[in-house]
Amino acid sequence: MGDRPGTSAVTVHETVASRVLIGSGALGQVPDEVAKLGAERVLLVSTPSSAGAAEEVAAALGPRLGARFDRPAPHTPVGVTAEAMTVVASARVDCVIAIGGGSAIGLAKAVSGRTGIPQIAVPTTYAGSEATPVLGETENGVKTTRRDPALAPGTVVYDPDLTLTMPGGLTRTSALNALAHAVEALWAPDATAVTDALATEAVHGILSALPEVLADPAGPPGRSRLQAAAWLAGICLAQTRMGLHHQLAHVLGGAFDLPHAELHALLLPHVMAFNLPSAPAAAARLERVAGPDPVAVVSGLAYAYEGPTTLGALGVPRGQLAALAERVVAQPYPNPRPPDVAAVTSLLDGAW
């Protein structure tokens, strides 16, 4: 771990307490998990793409369903959370269930953080937020992130059946989003032997399962392996401090309301090329599971996406890249290569 900035002789490993159910059909056990919590009035948060699963859970909850909210938004805008809190107050809910991707899970975290009520997360993408004690909220175009063990969902339900109909494009970008969690964990200053092992296995699992899933999106075995690998990547996100890649995603996503998974997917090869020469231990682990040129492997997956693969295509004004770089350098996340304005501007220009 000698290539990690700020590494001392003593490392600290903290584990978020959570109960995880994983496997085909796990969605059907959500009502039992609500009963274990002793909850009587549930707020069910879901995204439109998860409407089918949400209807199934709503029906199974019966009288325990207190209210529903189906308007979560990317980057957890505080205005949307305020709308949800009005529902929480009027329905007197004592538990929140999130079904969907990062938008639904982020909103449930925001509600739980404001009320203290327990959460059950049912992720339908590979975003990883369900595994973390981290919440990013957006207000006036600025995304701020806070970390608190109380923000982590106490129960997570992984059901690969919910991912079988995920479109190929979202499958690709969401899996690369998960990959970014694992890659950044490998060069994190607070990495431990546990996070190194989890991150290496997550990278191997994602890079081996993703091509199989893209070739056969409805194949249960590949989907199960990809979901399990994304779970490991989410644990990495929970247990290590993220670096330049996640900072860029937060700054760009908050400023321009960009799609989270697409942004992570297109940024990752650029940040890997930027950082890996300064992170030899991370590079060695990536080469072990990805081959001699990990950047090329990830680039191949990222640029085969049929949607936007550049910041320009996402609508980011090129003239604002230097100002964005200045924001990053003014309050940098821990990173193996200390960022400077010229270098970060160059990275962003390459991604543009």
C-alpha positions as CSV (number, residue, x, y, z in Angstrom):
1,M,0.0,0.0,0.0
2,G,3.0,2.3,-0.3
3,D,1.6,4.1,-3.3
4,R,-1.4,5.4,-1.4
5,P,-1.2,9.0,-0.2
6,G,-1.6,9.5,3.5
7,T,-1.0,5.9,4.4
8,S,0.2,5.4,8.0
9,A,1.4,2.3,9.8
10,V,-2.1,1.7,11.3
11,T,-5.1,1.1,9.1
12,V,-8.7,1.2,10.2
13,H,-11.4,-1.1,8.8
14,E,-15.0,-0.3,9.6
15,T,-18.0,-2.4,8.5
16,V,-21.5,-1.1,8.0
17,A,-24.0,-3.2,9.8
18,S,-26.6,-4.6,7.3
19,R,-28.7,-7.6,6.6
20,V,-28.4,-8.8,3.0
21,L,-30.7,-11.2,1.2
22,I,-29.5,-12.2,-2.2
23,G,-30.9,-14.7,-4.8
24,S,-33.7,-15.3,-7.2
25,G,-37.1,-14.7,-5.6
26,A,-35.7,-12.6,-2.7
27,L,-38.2,-9.8,-3.5
28,G,-40.9,-12.0,-2.1
29,Q,-39.3,-11.9,1.3
30,V,-39.6,-8.1,1.7
31,P,-42.9,-8.3,3.7
32,D,-41.2,-10.7,6.2
33,E,-38.3,-8.2,6.5
34,V,-40.8,-5.4,7.3
35,A,-42.4,-7.6,10.0
36,K,-39.0,-8.2,11.5
37,L,-38.6,-4.5,11.9
38,G,-41.9,-4.2,13.6
39,A,-43.0,-1.6,11.1
40,E,-46.7,-0.9,10.5
41,R,-46.8,2.0,8.0
42,V,-44.4,1.7,5.1
43,L,-43.5,4.4,2.6
44,L,-42.7,2.7,-0.7
45,V,-40.4,4.7,-2.9
46,S,-39.9,3.4,-6.5
47,T,-38.8,4.5,-9.9
48,P,-41.1,4.2,-13.0
49,S,-38.9,1.5,-14.4
50,S,-39.5,-0.6,-11.2
51,A,-43.2,-0.2,-11.3
52,G,-43.9,-4.0,-11.7
53,A,-41.8,-4.9,-8.7
54,A,-43.3,-2.0,-6.7
55,E,-46.8,-3.2,-7.4
56,E,-45.8,-6.7,-6.3
57,V,-44.4,-5.4,-3.0
58,A,-47.4,-3.1,-2.5
59,A,-49.8,-5.9,-2.8
60,A,-47.8,-8.2,-0.5
61,L,-47.6,-5.5,2.2
62,G,-51.4,-5.1,2.3
63,P,-52.4,-2.9,5.3
64,R,-48.8,-2.2,6.1
65,L,-48.5,0.0,3.1
66,G,-48.9,3.6,4.4
67,A,-48.0,5.6,1.3
68,R,-46.2,5.6,-2.0
69,F,-43.8,8.0,-3.7
70,D,-42.8,7.4,-7.4
71,R,-41.0,10.6,-8.3
72,P,-37.4,10.2,-7.1
73,A,-34.9,12.2,-9.1
74,P,-31.1,11.7,-9.9
75,H,-28.6,13.3,-7.5
76,T,-31.4,13.5,-4.8
77,P,-32.5,17.1,-5.1
78,V,-33.5,18.6,-1.8
79,G,-36.7,19.9,-3.3
80,V,-37.9,16.4,-4.2
81,T,-37.0,15.2,-0.7
82,A,-39.1,18.0,0.7
83,E,-42.1,16.7,-1.3
84,A,-41.5,13.2,0.0
85,M,-41.2,14.5,3.6
86,T,-44.7,15.9,3.2
87,V,-46.0,12.4,2.4
88,V,-44.0,11.0,5.3
89,A,-45.7,13.4,7.7
90,S,-49.2,13.0,6.5
91,A,-49.0,9.2,6.4
92,R,-47.1,8.8,9.7
93,V,-44.8,6.2,8.2
94,D,-42.3,4.2,10.3
95,C,-40.3,2.5,7.6
96,V,-39.2,3.3,4.0
97,I,-38.6,0.8,1.2
98,A,-36.8,1.8,-1.9
99,I,-37.1,-0.2,-5.1
100,G,-35.1,1.0,-8.1
101,G,-31.7,2.5,-8.9
102,G,-29.7,5.1,-7.1
103,S,-32.4,7.8,-7.4
104,A,-34.9,5.7,-5.3
105,I,-32.3,4.5,-2.8
106,G,-30.9,8.0,-2.4
107,L,-34.3,9.5,-1.6
108,A,-35.0,6.7,0.9
109,K,-31.6,7.5,2.6
110,A,-32.6,11.2,2.7
111,V,-35.9,10.4,4.3
112,S,-34.3,8.1,6.8
113,G,-31.7,10.6,7.6
114,R,-34.3,13.2,8.4
115,T,-36.6,10.9,10.4
116,G,-34.5,8.0,11.8
117,I,-36.9,5.4,10.4
118,P,-35.4,2.1,9.1
119,Q,-34.8,1.4,5.4
120,I,-35.1,-1.6,3.2
121,A,-33.3,-1.2,-0.2
122,V,-34.2,-3.3,-3.2
123,P,-31.7,-2.3,-5.9
124,T,-32.6,-2.9,-9.6
125,T,-29.3,-1.6,-11.0
126,Y,-25.7,-1.9,-10.1
127,A,-25.3,1.6,-8.6
128,G,-24.1,0.4,-5.2
129,S,-25.7,3.1,-3.1
130,E,-27.6,0.5,-1.1
131,A,-24.4,-0.8,0.4
132,T,-23.1,2.6,1.6
133,P,-23.5,5.1,4.5
134,V,-23.1,7.9,2.0
135,L,-25.7,10.3,0.7
136,G,-25.2,12.9,-2.0
137,E,-27.8,15.7,-2.2
138,T,-28.1,18.5,-4.8
139,E,-29.3,22.0,-4.2
140,N,-28.9,25.0,-6.6
141,G,-26.6,23.0,-8.9
142,V,-24.2,21.9,-6.2
143,K,-24.0,18.3,-5.0
144,T,-22.7,17.8,-1.4
145,T,-21.9,14.4,0.1
146,R,-22.1,13.3,3.7
147,R,-21.2,10.0,5.4
148,D,-23.0,8.6,8.4
149,P,-23.4,5.0,9.4
150,A,-27.1,5.8,10.1
151,L,-27.6,6.5,6.4
152,A,-26.9,2.9,5.4
153,P,-30.0,0.8,4.7
154,G,-30.3,-1.8,7.5
155,T,-31.7,-4.4,5.1
156,V,-30.7,-4.9,1.4
157,V,-32.6,-7.3,-0.9
158,Y,-30.7,-8.4,-4.1
159,D,-32.9,-10.2,-6.5
160,P,-31.3,-10.8,-9.9
161,D,-34.7,-11.5,-11.4
162,L,-35.3,-7.7,-11.2
163,T,-32.4,-7.1,-13.5
164,L,-33.3,-9.4,-16.3
165,T,-35.2,-6.8,-18.2
166,M,-32.6,-4.0,-17.7
167,P,-31.8,-2.5,-21.1
168,G,-28.4,-3.3,-22.5
169,G,-27.3,0.3,-22.4
170,L,-28.1,0.8,-18.8
171,T,-26.6,-2.6,-18.0
172,R,-23.3,-1.5,-19.5
173,T,-23.2,2.0,-17.8
174,S,-24.5,0.8,-14.5
175,A,-22.0,-2.0,-14.3
176,L,-19.2,0.4,-15.2
177,N,-20.4,2.7,-12.4
178,A,-20.0,-0.3,-10.0
179,L,-16.6,-0.9,-11.5
180,A,-15.5,2.6,-10.7
181,H,-16.2,1.9,-7.0
182,A,-13.9,-1.0,-7.0
183,V,-11.2,0.7,-9.0
184,E,-11.1,3.7,-6.8
185,A,-11.0,1.5,-3.7
186,L,-7.8,0.0,-5.0
187,W,-6.0,3.3,-4.8
188,A,-7.8,4.7,-1.8
189,P,-5.6,6.0,1.1
190,D,-7.6,4.0,3.6
191,A,-7.6,0.7,1.7
192,T,-7.1,-2.5,3.8
193,A,-6.4,-6.1,3.0
194,V,-10.2,-6.6,3.1
195,T,-11.1,-3.9,0.7
196,D,-8.2,-4.9,-1.6
197,A,-9.6,-8.4,-1.8
198,L,-13.2,-7.2,-2.3
199,A,-12.2,-4.7,-5.0
200,T,-10.1,-7.2,-6.9
201,E,-12.9,-9.8,-6.9
202,A,-15.4,-7.1,-7.9
203,V,-13.3,-6.0,-10.8
204,H,-12.8,-9.6,-11.9
205,G,-16.5,-10.4,-11.5
206,I,-17.7,-7.3,-13.4
207,L,-15.2,-7.6,-16.3
208,S,-16.0,-11.3,-16.7
209,A,-19.8,-11.2,-16.3
210,L,-20.6,-8.0,-18.1
211,P,-19.7,-9.2,-21.7
212,E,-21.7,-12.4,-21.0
213,V,-24.7,-10.3,-19.8
214,L,-24.5,-8.0,-22.8
215,A,-24.5,-11.0,-25.1
216,D,-27.5,-12.5,-23.3
217,P,-29.2,-9.8,-21.2
218,A,-32.0,-12.2,-20.0
219,G,-29.6,-15.0,-18.9
220,P,-30.0,-15.6,-15.2
221,P,-26.5,-17.0,-14.4
222,G,-24.7,-14.0,-15.9
223,R,-27.1,-11.5,-14.2
224,S,-26.6,-13.3,-10.8
225,R,-22.8,-13.1,-11.1
226,L,-22.9,-9.4,-12.2
227,Q,-25.2,-8.5,-9.3
228,A,-23.0,-10.2,-6.8
229,A,-19.9,-8.5,-8.1
230,A,-21.7,-5.1,-8.0
231,W,-22.6,-5.9,-4.4
232,L,-18.9,-6.3,-3.6
233,A,-18.1,-3.0,-5.4
234,G,-20.7,-1.3,-3.3
235,I,-19.1,-2.5,-0.1
236,C,-15.8,-1.0,-1.4
237,L,-17.6,2.3,-1.9
238,A,-18.9,2.0,1.7
239,Q,-15.5,1.3,3.3
240,T,-13.0,3.5,1.5
241,R,-12.7,7.1,0.5
242,M,-13.3,7.7,-3.2
243,G,-10.9,9.9,-5.2
244,L,-10.8,12.0,-8.3
245,H,-13.2,9.9,-10.4
246,H,-16.1,10.3,-7.9
247,Q,-15.3,13.9,-7.3
248,L,-15.5,14.7,-11.0
249,A,-18.8,12.7,-11.2
250,H,-20.2,14.7,-8.3
251,V,-19.1,18.1,-9.6
252,L,-20.3,17.5,-13.2
253,G,-23.5,15.7,-12.2
254,G,-24.5,18.4,-9.8
255,A,-23.7,21.3,-12.1
256,F,-25.4,20.0,-15.2
257,D,-27.8,17.4,-13.9
258,L,-26.2,14.6,-15.9
259,P,-27.2,10.9,-16.0
260,H,-25.2,9.3,-13.2
261,A,-24.3,5.9,-14.8
262,E,-23.4,7.4,-18.2
263,L,-21.2,10.0,-16.6
264,H,-19.3,7.3,-14.5
265,A,-18.9,5.1,-17.6
266,L,-17.3,7.7,-19.8
267,L,-15.1,9.2,-17.1
268,L,-13.6,6.0,-15.8
269,P,-11.1,5.2,-18.6
270,H,-9.8,8.8,-18.5
271,V,-9.3,8.8,-14.7
272,M,-7.7,5.4,-14.8
273,A,-5.2,6.6,-17.4
274,F,-4.6,9.7,-15.2
275,N,-4.0,7.8,-11.9
276,L,-2.6,4.4,-12.6
277,P,1.0,5.5,-13.2
278,S,0.9,7.0,-9.7
279,A,-0.8,3.9,-8.2
280,P,1.5,0.9,-9.0
281,A,-0.2,-1.4,-6.4
282,A,-3.6,-0.8,-7.9
283,A,-2.2,-1.1,-11.4
284,A,-0.7,-4.5,-10.5
285,R,-4.0,-5.8,-9.1
286,L,-5.9,-4.6,-12.2
287,E,-3.4,-6.1,-14.5
288,R,-3.8,-9.4,-12.7
289,V,-7.5,-9.6,-13.4
290,A,-7.9,-7.5,-16.6
291,G,-4.6,-8.2,-18.5
292,P,-1.7,-6.0,-19.3
293,D,-3.7,-2.9,-20.3
294,P,-6.7,-2.4,-18.0
295,V,-7.4,1.0,-19.4
296,A,-7.9,-0.4,-22.9
297,V,-10.2,-3.1,-21.5
298,V,-12.4,-0.6,-19.7
299,S,-12.3,1.9,-22.7
300,G,-13.5,-0.9,-24.9
301,L,-16.5,-1.5,-22.7
302,A,-17.2,2.2,-22.2
303,Y,-16.9,3.3,-25.8
304,A,-19.1,0.5,-27.2
305,Y,-22.0,2.2,-25.5
306,E,-24.6,3.4,-28.1
307,G,-25.4,6.5,-26.1
308,P,-23.3,9.5,-25.1
309,T,-19.6,8.6,-24.6
310,T,-18.2,12.1,-24.2
311,L,-18.9,15.1,-22.0
312,G,-19.6,17.1,-25.1
313,A,-22.3,14.6,-26.1
314,L,-23.9,15.0,-22.7
315,G,-24.1,18.8,-23.2
316,V,-21.3,20.0,-21.0
317,P,-20.0,23.4,-22.3
318,R,-16.4,23.1,-23.2
319,G,-15.7,26.6,-22.0
320,Q,-16.6,25.7,-18.4
321,L,-14.1,22.8,-18.0
322,A,-11.3,25.0,-16.5
323,A,-13.7,26.4,-13.9
324,L,-14.8,22.9,-13.0
325,A,-11.2,21.9,-12.7
326,E,-10.6,24.8,-10.3
327,R,-13.5,23.6,-8.1
328,V,-12.0,20.1,-8.0
329,V,-8.5,21.3,-7.1
330,A,-9.7,23.8,-4.5
331,Q,-11.2,20.9,-2.4
332,P,-9.6,17.7,-3.7
333,Y,-10.7,14.2,-2.7
334,P,-7.8,11.9,-1.7
335,N,-6.1,10.8,-4.9
336,P,-2.9,9.0,-5.7
337,R,-1.9,11.7,-8.2
338,P,-2.4,15.1,-6.6
339,P,-4.6,17.1,-9.1
340,D,-3.7,20.5,-10.5
341,V,-5.9,22.7,-12.6
342,A,-4.0,22.2,-15.9
343,A,-3.9,18.4,-15.5
344,V,-7.6,18.1,-14.6
345,T,-8.6,20.5,-17.3
346,S,-6.7,18.4,-19.8
347,L,-8.4,15.2,-18.4
348,L,-11.8,16.8,-18.8
349,D,-11.0,18.1,-22.3
350,G,-10.1,14.6,-23.3
351,A,-13.4,13.3,-21.9
352,W,-15.2,16.2,-23.7
